[in-house]
Amino acid sequence: RVAARKPLYGECFPHNAVDLNAPAKGIRHRGGIDGHWKLIVPHVPADADGPGKPELYDLAADPHEKTNRIAEKPDVAAALRRKLGEWWNPVR
């Protein structure tokens, strides 16, 4: 059934808006699932301690997301990041 699933993308915002005129300033994470791969890309505002590290999970082999595979699969992460970037545009 995973093969039949369409790619899914999303973003995570904190409860309180940082800037109502520019909602993208408050985003915390963006991510996507394509096939059995899931990518999470942290986005931390400039006034925070610094960005977290991206995470890549093989949902077929690791459904509980315990092993970050980003170092082993940079090509998969790059492809997913590119697709996520094509989908996510805060100006729309």
Secondary structure, DSSP 4 states (H G I P E B T S, - for coil): -TTTPPPEEEEE--SS-S-TT-GGGG--EEEEEETTEEEEEE---TTSS-----EEEETTT-TT--S--TTT-HHHHHHHHHHHHHH--TT-
